[in-house]
Amino acid sequence: MQKVTPFLLFPGNAEEALTLYRTAFKEHLQVLGETRYGQHAPLPAGTLMSATFSLFGSEYIFFNGGPLVPFSDAWSLMIQCDTQEEIDHYWNTLSEGGKQMPCGWLNDRFGLAWQVVPRGLDKMLTDPDAAKAGAVMQAMLQMQKMDLAALEHARANA
């Protein structure tokens, strides 16, 4: 078991969030346990209280019914994608009803920040050839959703 587990507080819509993430991550998200509110609780009986799940092997806990404390862009989840198809899937699914931002960042409709980036972007941005690193940076700064072919093109043609 991992030593540190992200614990995300939702103001009553954790089950809806879990449904979205099950859609986005399919077989990569496995619910490990759920608890539901009983009688005399802050939310109606039967409402999801908490869910523990594994996402790509890392555990997370959602807790439902906390105060309305919005998520901050200062904390995000980064998805490293191997293909443009993967980037498109996560970007389109998670940004629906949310907010798309520059450089592969988005907020889903619950306000949780995500980075949807190609695997190896960090290496492209720190290429020992400063011209190549700079070209990738300039290309990325023009994007919202990452375009893997455009990043690779910028690097190759620097």
Rosetta blueprint (number, residue, H / E / L):
1 M L
2 Q L
3 K L
4 V L
5 T L
6 P L
7 F E
8 L E
9 L E
10 F E
11 P L
12 G L
13 N L
14 A H
15 E H
16 E H
17 A H
18 L H
19 T H
20 L H
21 Y H
22 R H
23 T H
24 A H
25 F H
26 K H
27 E H
28 H H
29 L E
30 Q E
31 V E
32 L E
33 G E
34 E E
35 T E
36 R E
37 Y L
38 G L
39 Q L
40 H L
41 A L
42 P L
43 L L
44 P L
45 A L
46 G L
47 T L
48 L E
49 M E
50 S E
51 A E
52 T E
53 F E
54 S E
55 L E
56 F L
57 G L
58 S E
59 E E
60 Y E
61 I E
62 F E
63 F E
64 N E
65 G L
66 G L
67 P L
68 L L
69 V L
70 P L
71 F L
72 S L
73 D L
74 A L
75 W L
76 S E
77 L E
78 M E
79 I E
80 Q E
81 C E
82 D L
83 T L
84 Q H
85 E H
86 E H
87 I H
88 D H
89 H H
90 Y H
91 W H
92 N H
93 T H
94 L H
95 S H
96 E L
97 G L
98 G L
99 K E
100 Q E
101 M L
102 P H
103 C H
104 G H
105 W E
106 L E
107 N E
108 D L
109 R L
110 F L
111 G L
112 L L
113 A E
114 W E
115 Q E
116 V E
117 V E
118 P E
119 R L
120 G L
121 L H
122 D H
123 K H
124 M H
125 L H
126 T L
127 D L
128 P L
129 D L
130 A H
131 A H
132 K H
133 A H
134 G H
135 A H
136 V H
137 M H
138 Q H
139 A H
140 M H
141 L H
142 Q L
143 M L
144 Q L
145 K L
146 M L
147 D L
148 L H
149 A H
150 A H
151 L H
152 E H
153 H H
154 A H
155 R H
156 A H
157 N L
158 A L
